[in-house]
Amino acid sequence: MSTVMERFRLWSEDPYFDEETRRELAGVAGDPREIEDRFYQMLAFGTGGLRGVIGAGTNRINRYMVRLATQGLAEALRATGPDALRRGVVIAHDSRRRSAEFAREAAFTLAANGVVAHLWEGLRPTPMLSFAVRKLGAAAGIVITASHNPPEYNGYKVYWEDGGQVPPDRAGQIQAAMQAVGDIRSIRPMAEGEARTRGLLRPVPPEVDEAYYSRLLGLVSASPTQRHALRILYTPLHGTGLVPVRTVLERAGFPVEVVAEQAEPDPGFPTVAKPNPEEPEVYEIALRRAASGRPDLILATDPDADRLGVLVRDREGGYRALTGNQIGAILAEQILRSRAEAGTLPANGAVIKTIATSNLVASLCREYGVTLLETHTGFKFIGEKIKEFEETGSHEFLFGFEESYGYLAATFVRDKDAVMAALLVADAAAHHKAEGRTLLDALEAIWQRHGYFQEGLHNVTLPGRDGQARIRSLMAALRADPPRAFAGVPVAYRDDYAAGTGVEVATGRTYPLQLGRAEVLHYRFADGGFVMVRPSGTEPKLKVYVSVVGADAADAVALRDRVMADALARMGLSGGAGEPAGERIE
């Protein structure tokens, strides 16, 4: 195995690497720590693909790492047989720096391997990529995006033939094929002209876009009058959402205004620190605009339009942010109630959520008599469940969501879809407005029936090799001295997904966990609340989740903050208390 300095010298000196790359590395030649950070490891093929800071090096995202990942994908497809090469791979990209370049590198690398590349030339959101894979009958898909990360990041996500994120076994094949490439210089992308002449580079036909819009519009149930009465202000946060979100809302008959300052795609995301609809500060411009227009809803999507944030106008004329858990509960209740009233709620209906997501929806599912299933964190696991339902006929999918602002209510897409979610939130709000309610009133009604749940998340950023060691140390310390309570709330069950076993704390009884192995510690309270700790699968972060149930909303917020503060204190961390309701703790 080559050393850090050997890899550095190769990338700095060999003419295979372009002049920009070599010049960038020459600028860090006197900085051993920077060199080590760039070359001490290969950028990991993690949750669905690669994600990292844009730059030169094996631990960065760049055209050469995109080539390497694409070579791994091509080998995985070749192993399935020649038909996969003919069906090809659909490629989309977002508005980030180098996204278009990376998409083309992937296409030309596929072509060099005899794999057809269906390339979208313009911006497209991640959920449209998922749809297109299914619509075109492709063998796989690639989307170049770093989702909601800061501007210095980009990424490479892989989808399989069902339109879902690449499953773990296939991801393992891709990773193994990447590692088997002895010399990255052996990867030689095909020239564009040759790829087009040989039919290995093809545009995605516009009919795919129209088919996606048509399927989305079929989900709307509010009357035309109800839709027209709802006023929406929307911001795409400089990402891919502008065209698809505005298109479906306007075609559905919802009056929508776009925040002009954040409408155009811009890789620098100049009006926000991070283009993340979970962050309160991204709404500052929209809120200033709302002061005069007084829309019922403010909607925001992240750069690849798979996450949706929602602000709701309250009865005093201000705006309150809904958390991902709260949006999910409102949408689940709307879907279940409307289908129950129409007599179309199936006996084998199922809602899917991740274990990091609030258990408020569990009580809702019991109310409507449908099954709730849980998965590990990551929407790819929800997509895998949908595929399992199709193969076994065990359940009919109704709705899936995760706390990180991702939602799905139909199977023609197999990943979280903020375009779909924007339409569903607008539809639900129109129904409630027609009956004199807001989405805040709808949430209060759910709380009154099922308990006042409040959730929070604290991210601890720990980059580099030292950060990885620190994360392992924190997880080991929790295992060595497991908490029996947080802020006075007893832990009823302690689940260690790395070990695959759980413990009933009061009795010491152990039980096997049904989900697969993962680096997750989950401390469950008797009332449905929990504390959960896990490393991020896409960023150098340790994530601490809290969910609690209180006597009322204010009591739940106060309890959430106490539990979070205690959880962080046990790990020698700080922060987490005193955050206002409706915001995520960051």
RACORCOR-V170767 format. One record per residue. N is the residue number from 1. RES is the residue in one letter. PHI is phi in whole degrees, -180 to 180 (* if undefined). PSI is psi in degrees with one decimal (none if undefined). Layout:
<<N/RES/PHI/PSI> <N/RES/PHI/PSI>>
This chain:
<<1/M/*/132.6> <2/S/-69/153.3> <3/T/-86/170.9> <4/V/-57/-47.4> <5/M/-70/-33.1> <6/E/-65/-42.0> <7/R/-66/-41.0> <8/F/-60/-46.0> <9/R/-65/-39.4> <10/L/-60/-50.6> <11/W/-68/-27.1> <12/S/-82/-25.2> <13/E/-119/-29.1> <14/D/-75/134.5> <15/P/-68/-9.9> <16/Y/-58/-34.0> <17/F/-89/134.7> <18/D/-68/166.4> <19/E/-61/-38.1> <20/E/-61/-42.9> <21/T/-62/-47.7> <22/R/-66/-35.6> <23/R/-68/-40.5> <24/E/-62/-42.6> <25/L/-71/-31.7> <26/A/-62/-29.9> <27/G/-72/-15.7> <28/V/-114/11.2> <29/A/-58/-28.1> <30/G/-96/14.9> <31/D/-122/89.9> <32/P/-59/-36.9> <33/R/-67/-39.6> <34/E/-67/-40.8> <35/I/-62/-44.3> <36/E/-62/-43.4> <37/D/-64/-33.8> <38/R/-78/-24.1> <39/F/-129/2.7> <40/Y/-72/-17.9> <41/Q/-150/166.9> <42/M/-86/136.0> <43/L/-52/122.5> <44/A/-70/139.3> <45/F/-85/89.9> <46/G/-96/-128.7> <47/T/-66/89.2> <48/G/87/-10.8> <49/G/163/-145.5> <50/L/-105/149.1> <51/R/-154/134.0> <52/G/-172/178.9> <53/V/-72/138.7> <54/I/-70/130.0> <55/G/166/178.4> <56/A/-87/136.0> <57/G/134/162.9> <58/T/-76/-18.4> <59/N/-103/27.3> <60/R/-132/163.1> <61/I/-95/126.2> <62/N/-159/176.4> <63/R/-62/-29.3> <64/Y/-77/-36.8> <65/M/-71/-32.3> <66/V/-65/-43.1> <67/R/-59/-44.7> <68/L/-63/-46.0> <69/A/-63/-39.4> <70/T/-68/-35.8> <71/Q/-62/-41.6> <72/G/-61/-41.2> <73/L/-65/-42.9> <74/A/-60/-41.1> <75/E/-65/-39.5> <76/A/-65/-38.9> <77/L/-69/-40.9> <78/R/-60/-33.9> <79/A/-68/-20.2> <80/T/-86/-12.2> <81/G/122/165.1> <82/P/-66/-24.7> <83/D/-61/-35.4> <84/A/-64/-35.4> <85/L/-67/-38.5> <86/R/-70/-42.1> <87/R/-67/-36.0> <88/G/81/-167.8> <89/V/-131/130.8> <90/V/-88/138.2> <91/I/-127/129.4> <92/A/-131/164.7> <93/H/-150/158.1> <94/D/-98/-160.5> <95/S/-96/10.2> <96/R/-75/166.2> <97/R/-58/132.6> <98/R/72/1.5> <99/S/-61/-46.7> <100/A/-64/-41.3> <101/E/-61/-45.9> <102/F/-65/-36.7> <103/A/-62/-41.5> <104/R/-70/-38.4> <105/E/-59/-42.1> <106/A/-64/-43.7> <107/A/-62/-44.8> <108/F/-72/-29.5> <109/T/-71/-40.6> <110/L/-60/-47.3> <111/A/-58/-38.9> <112/A/-63/-21.0> <113/N/-99/9.3> <114/G/77/18.1> <115/V/-101/129.5> <116/V/-68/132.3> <117/A/-112/120.4> <118/H/-97/103.6> <119/L/-108/123.7> <120/W/-79/126.4> <121/E/-78/-35.4> <122/G/-96/179.3> <123/L/-68/142.2> <124/R/-145/143.1> <125/P/-75/159.5> <126/T/-55/-45.8> <127/P/-62/-29.6> <128/M/-69/-31.5> <129/L/-63/-45.6> <130/S/-58/-45.3> <131/F/-62/-44.5> <132/A/-65/-37.1> <133/V/-56/-44.7> <134/R/-72/-43.7> <135/K/-63/-41.2> <136/L/-88/-4.6> <137/G/65/31.8> <138/A/-73/161.7> <139/A/-83/-23.4> <140/A/-165/176.7> <141/G/-146/154.5> <142/I/-131/133.9> <143/V/-126/130.1> <144/I/-91/109.4> <145/T/-166/152.8> <146/A/-118/24.7> <147/S/55/-120.2> <148/H/-99/10.4> <149/N/-67/165.2> <150/P/-61/167.5> <151/P/-61/-25.8> <152/E/-76/-4.9> <153/Y/-98/154.5> <154/N/-148/175.2> <155/G/-160/177.7> <156/Y/-146/107.5> <157/K/-110/141.0> <158/V/-113/137.9> <159/Y/-121/148.1> <160/W/-100/-176.5> <161/E/-64/-21.0> <162/D/-81/-4.1> <163/G/90/-3.6> <164/G/-90/161.4> <165/Q/-58/147.9> <166/V/-54/128.2> <167/P/-71/162.2> <168/P/-56/-38.5> <169/D/-68/-40.0> <170/R/-70/-39.5> <171/A/-59/-38.8> <172/G/-63/-38.7> <173/Q/-64/-42.3> <174/I/-64/-44.7> <175/Q/-62/-43.1> <176/A/-64/-39.4> <177/A/-67/-36.2> <178/M/-62/-44.3> <179/Q/-69/-23.8> <180/A/-80/-11.6> <181/V/-71/108.5> <182/G/-69/-34.0> <183/D/-141/114.9> <184/I/-59/-22.8> <185/R/-70/-11.3> <186/S/-76/-13.2> <187/I/-86/113.2> <188/R/-123/99.8> <189/P/-59/148.6> <190/M/-76/148.0> <191/A/-65/145.9> <192/E/-59/-45.8> <193/G/-59/-44.3> <194/E/-64/-40.9> <195/A/-62/-40.5> <196/R/-69/-43.6> <197/T/-61/-38.2> <198/R/-86/2.6> <199/G/75/18.7> <200/L/-95/-8.6> <201/L/-125/115.3> <202/R/-132/142.8> <203/P/-76/150.2> <204/V/-76/124.8> <205/P/-67/147.0> <206/P/-63/-19.8> <207/E/-61/-24.2> <208/V/-66/-43.7> <209/D/-59/-47.4> <210/E/-66/-36.1> <211/A/-65/-38.9> <212/Y/-63/-48.4> <213/Y/-60/-41.6> <214/S/-62/-43.2> <215/R/-66/-39.0> <216/L/-63/-45.0> <217/L/-64/-22.8> <218/G/-71/-8.3> <219/L/-89/-11.3> <220/V/-78/134.8> <221/S/-122/-16.7> <222/A/-65/152.0> <223/S/-73/158.6> <224/P/-54/-38.2> <225/T/-65/-42.2> <226/Q/-64/-40.5> <227/R/-65/-44.0> <228/H/-66/-23.2> <229/A/-81/-10.4> <230/L/-97/132.6> <231/R/-110/130.8> <232/I/-126/136.5> <233/L/-113/128.7> <234/Y/-127/138.7> <235/T/-127/126.4> <236/P/-85/1.2> <237/L/52/42.2> <238/H/68/18.1> <239/G/-108/-150.0> <240/T/-89/-4.9> <241/G/-77/-18.7> <242/L/-52/-56.2> <243/V/-69/-53.1> <244/P/-68/-40.8> <245/V/-68/-47.3> <246/R/-64/-37.8> <247/T/-60/-50.5> <248/V/-72/-36.0> <249/L/-66/-44.1> <250/E/-69/-41.4> <251/R/-65/-30.6> <252/A/-76/-13.5> <253/G/97/16.1> <254/F/-91/124.8> <255/P/-66/123.6> <256/V/-135/133.9> <257/E/-114/142.7> <258/V/-106/139.5> <259/V/-70/106.6> <260/A/-60/-38.4> <261/E/-66/-18.5> <262/Q/-120/15.4> <263/A/-79/-44.6> <264/E/-79/140.1> <265/P/-58/134.9> <266/D/-153/116.3> <267/P/-66/-15.8> <268/G/-88/-9.8> <269/F/44/60.2> <270/P/-68/-18.8> <271/T/-95/-0.9> <272/V/-139/155.9> <273/A/-74/-43.2> <274/K/-137/134.2> <275/P/-81/61.7> <276/N/-121/115.5> <277/P/-66/-5.0> <278/E/-79/-16.0> <279/E/-91/125.1> <280/P/-58/-33.0> <281/E/-68/-18.4> <282/V/-71/-13.6> <283/Y/-95/3.0> <284/E/-61/-44.6> <285/I/-68/-42.8> <286/A/-61/-39.4> <287/L/-67/-35.7> <288/R/-65/-40.6> <289/R/-67/-37.1> <290/A/-68/-22.9> <291/A/-59/-30.6> <292/S/-100/-37.9> <293/G/-82/-24.6> <294/R/50/55.7> <295/P/-69/157.5> <296/D/-73/-35.3> <297/L/-132/145.5> <298/I/-116/122.9> <299/L/-114/144.2> <300/A/-141/138.9> <301/T/-119/153.8> <302/D/-81/176.9> <303/P/-57/-34.4> <304/D/-102/12.2> <305/A/54/44.1> <306/D/-113/-7.3> <307/R/-121/139.7> <308/L/-124/130.3> <309/G/-108/149.7> <310/V/-136/130.2> <311/L/-115/139.6> <312/V/-120/134.4> <313/R/-74/128.2> <314/D/-92/-179.2> <315/R/-73/-13.7> <316/E/-92/-1.8> <317/G/93/-1.7> <318/G/-88/-176.2> <319/Y/-128/138.1> <320/R/-122/131.8> <321/A/-80/134.1> <322/L/-91/140.2> <323/T/-78/167.3> <324/G/-60/-38.4> <325/N/-63/-40.7> <326/Q/-71/-41.1> <327/I/-60/-43.5> <328/G/-61/-41.4> <329/A/-65/-42.1> <330/I/-64/-45.2> <331/L/-67/-40.8> <332/A/-61/-44.8> <333/E/-65/-40.0> <334/Q/-63/-45.7> <335/I/-65/-46.5> <336/L/-68/-42.8> <337/R/-66/-45.6> <338/S/-66/-38.4> <339/R/-72/-35.1> <340/A/-64/-43.1> <341/E/-66/-32.3> <342/A/-84/-6.4> <343/G/74/22.2> <344/T/-113/13.2> <345/L/-78/113.8> <346/P/-74/150.7> <347/A/-65/-28.2> <348/N/-103/24.2> <349/G/-65/147.7> <350/A/-141/140.7> <351/V/-110/141.6> <352/I/-123/135.0> <353/K/-138/165.9> <354/T/-90/163.2> <355/I/-71/-13.2> <356/A/-86/-2.5> <357/T/-99/148.8> <358/S/-53/144.5> <359/N/-86/7.0> <360/L/-57/-38.8> <361/V/-68/-22.0> <362/A/-64/-42.3> <363/S/-67/-37.8> <364/L/-61/-43.0> <365/C/-64/-38.5> <366/R/-64/-39.3> <367/E/-59/-40.4> <368/Y/-97/1.7> <369/G/71/33.7> <370/V/-116/160.9> <371/T/-81/139.1> <372/L/-110/128.5> <373/L/-119/147.8> <374/E/-116/151.4> <375/T/-133/172.7> <376/H/-66/165.1> <377/T/-64/134.0> <378/G/123/127.4> <379/F/-69/-17.3> <380/K/-62/-29.5> <381/F/-73/-31.5> <382/I/-67/-42.1> <383/G/-60/-37.8> <384/E/-65/-37.0> <385/K/-65/-41.3> <386/I/-60/-43.0> <387/K/-63/-39.9> <388/E/-62/-42.0> <389/F/-59/-43.1> <390/E/-64/-38.7> <391/E/-76/-33.3> <392/T/-104/-21.4> <393/G/71/15.4> <394/S/-71/-36.2> <395/H/-143/160.4> <396/E/-107/122.6> <397/F/-69/131.6> <398/L/-113/-43.2> <399/F/-167/144.0> <400/G/-139/144.3> <401/F/-160/162.3> <402/E/-135/158.0> <403/E/-63/-21.6> <404/S/-86/40.6> <405/Y/69/33.7> <406/G/-119/133.9> <407/Y/-143/150.5> <408/L/-151/133.7> <409/A/-132/18.6> <410/A/-157/159.8> <411/T/-98/-0.9> <412/F/-76/-9.5> <413/V/-121/147.2> <414/R/-122/25.7> <415/D/-145/167.6> <416/K/-59/144.1> <417/D/-139/105.0> <418/A/-76/-23.3> <419/V/-66/-48.1> <420/M/-62/-44.1> <421/A/-64/-38.4> <422/A/-60/-41.9> <423/L/-67/-41.1> <424/L/-69/-40.1> <425/V/-64/-44.0> <426/A/-61/-42.1> <427/D/-62/-45.8> <428/A/-63/-43.1> <429/A/-64/-37.1> <430/A/-65/-42.7> <431/H/-59/-48.8> <432/H/-68/-39.3> <433/K/-62/-36.9> <434/A/-63/-21.9> <435/E/-107/15.5> <436/G/80/20.6> <437/R/-122/159.0> <438/T/-106/174.5> <439/L/-67/-25.1> <440/L/-67/-40.2> <441/D/-64/-38.9> <442/A/-63/-41.3> <443/L/-65/-43.2> <444/E/-60/-40.0> <445/A/-64/-38.8> <446/I/-65/-45.6> <447/W/-59/-43.8> <448/Q/-61/-33.4> <449/R/-83/-31.7> <450/H/-126/1.4> <451/G/107/147.3> <452/Y/-87/96.7> <453/F/-91/141.0> <454/Q/-138/140.6> <455/E/-128/157.4> <456/G/-149/158.4> <457/L/-137/133.9> <458/H/-122/124.5> <459/N/-102/131.9> <460/V/-112/110.3> <461/T/-84/123.1> <462/L/-137/82.8> <463/P/-79/163.2> <464/G/77/-176.4> <465/R/-63/-41.8> <466/D/-63/-37.7> <467/G/-64/-41.1> <468/Q/-62/-41.1> <469/A/-64/-39.1> <470/R/-64/-41.7> <471/I/-63/-43.9> <472/R/-62/-38.0> <473/S/-66/-41.8> <474/L/-65/-42.2> <475/M/-66/-39.9> <476/A/-64/-37.7> <477/A/-66/-38.2> <478/L/-65/-36.7> <479/R/-71/-35.6> <480/A/-71/-32.4> <481/D/-135/75.3> <482/P/-67/132.3> <483/P/-66/142.1> <484/R/-102/-10.9> <485/A/-162/157.3> <486/F/-128/118.5> <487/A/52/38.2> <488/G/85/-4.9> <489/V/-90/115.7> <490/P/-66/141.8> <491/V/-82/120.5> <492/A/-87/-38.6> <493/Y/-137/138.3> <494/R/-122/112.9> <495/D/-110/124.8> <496/D/-113/101.2> <497/Y/-75/-19.4> <498/A/-69/-37.1> <499/A/-84/-21.9> <500/G/80/15.2> <501/T/-135/155.6> <502/G/-125/165.0> <503/V/-133/130.7> <504/E/-80/111.8> <505/V/-63/-41.2> <506/A/-65/-34.8> <507/T/-109/-18.1> <508/G/81/3.2> <509/R/-66/134.4> <510/T/-105/157.9> <511/Y/-152/150.5> <512/P/-78/143.6> <513/L/-89/140.4> <514/Q/-82/-27.1> <515/L/-80/164.4> <516/G/-70/172.2> <517/R/-68/139.9> <518/A/-162/156.2> <519/E/-82/78.3> <520/V/-140/133.3> <521/L/-114/125.6> <522/H/-127/114.5> <523/Y/-107/111.9> <524/R/-103/135.9> <525/F/-91/160.7> <526/A/-66/-26.7> <527/D/-91/6.3> <528/G/103/-9.6> <529/G/-77/172.1> <530/F/-166/165.2> <531/V/-123/133.5> <532/M/-134/138.6> <533/V/-130/131.5> <534/R/-158/152.0> <535/P/-74/146.2> <536/S/-66/147.2> <537/G/-88/-7.3> <538/T/-128/-11.8> <539/E/-139/159.8> <540/P/-80/68.9> <541/K/-136/149.1> <542/L/-102/131.0> <543/K/-113/130.0> <544/V/-119/117.5> <545/Y/-107/143.9> <546/V/-135/137.0> <547/S/-137/131.8> <548/V/-136/165.9> <549/V/-124/127.8> <550/G/-118/173.9> <551/A/-70/-30.9> <552/D/-152/-178.6> <553/A/-61/-44.8> <554/A/-65/-40.8> <555/D/-64/-39.4> <556/A/-66/-40.1> <557/V/-63/-45.4> <558/A/-63/-41.5> <559/L/-66/-42.4> <560/R/-54/-46.2> <561/D/-66/-37.7> <562/R/-67/-43.1> <563/V/-65/-42.8> <564/M/-63/-45.0> <565/A/-60/-40.5> <566/D/-67/-42.9> <567/A/-61/-43.6> <568/L/-68/-39.4> <569/A/-62/-36.5> <570/R/-64/-24.4> <571/M/-101/7.3> <572/G/73/25.2> <573/L/-109/171.3> <574/S/-133/166.7> <575/G/99/175.7> <576/G/104/-20.9> <577/A/-97/155.9> <578/G/79/13.1> <579/E/-78/142.5> <580/P/-69/154.1> <581/A/-62/147.7> <582/G/85/0.2> <583/E/-120/151.0> <584/R/-87/141.2> <585/I/-80/125.3> <586/E/-128/none>>
